Amino acid sequence: MRQYLESDLGFYYGVGIFVIAVFVLGMAAVAIIDPDGVGTVELVGLAGGFFVFMLVYFISVSVQRLEDGENV
């Protein structure tokens, strides 16, 4: 695991996975603490926006990988 995180791209992937985990835990906490606090429309918008953000993040990591000449 440590060897994987020593490379820049491994670190970027690790950060992306960590951000996804924090988002999922945060949404679970909101659902447990106040289930009526977030409506369906807001939840779909929030999750959809986060999905697009993470999609762009991982695409940019892949582009960085291509620029460095590493195999995809």
Secondary structure, 3 states (H helix, E strand, C coil): CHHHHHCHHHHHHHHHHHHHHHHHHHHHHHHHHCCCCCCHHHHHHHHHHHHHHHHHHHHHHHHHHHHCCCCC
